[in-house]
Amino acid sequence: MTLPTIPEARSLAQDLLEDALPRRWSHVQAVGTKAERISGFLGSADGQVLSVAAWLHDVGYSPNLVSTGFHSLDGARWLRTQGIDARVVALVAHHSCAWLEAIERNLDADLHEEFPREESAVTDALCYCDMTTGPDGQDFDAAYRLTEIRSRYGPNHLVTRFITKAEPEILAAVRRTEDRLPALHPR
């Protein structure tokens, strides 16, 4: 298994998303760029892992990869077949509290059996990058982003149920990351 370079991860995501899902590609570009910008607080090895995972976190939305309809799992499974570093694949599988969405989709056993869940500053930072970036790449406050997701999917959608359950953990991960980045987010 290999850890792609950041340009390789960016190119892979671009190939899968740019034409098929331009709005998703806008989101991914902003998430990847944000991860690159903040990655220094993690050190070089973890910073690269964060940046690569950020660029690849939503590849499972690509119509070419959809299998279960759960983008985190579909993307991670495909990345694994491409020989991508196992840690990056697991971060993609579990990004932004995906294990809670897996429960809503009855895919939690599959997710947990196939991909180990990491709890670290890297997972928090990936959640931060994703959950402070809107669907068109705009910077959002995390609470506003969660409201935007709920309004986009509607009150009865499983994504809305998931995001409501995940909200405390998402906001905590964002806060932990902001606390690690005092120069970017003075309090």
Protein Blocks (a to p, Z undefined) as FASTA:
>chain_A
ZZddfklmmmmmmmmmmmmmmmlmmmmmmmmmmmmmmmmmnojklmmmmmmmmmmmmmmm
pmklomnlpaklmmmmmmmmnopafklmmmmmmgghllmmmmmnopmmmmmmmpccdddf
klmmmmmmmmmccfkopacdfklmmmmmmmmnopkbmklmmmmmmmmmmmmmmmmmmmmm
mmlmcZZ
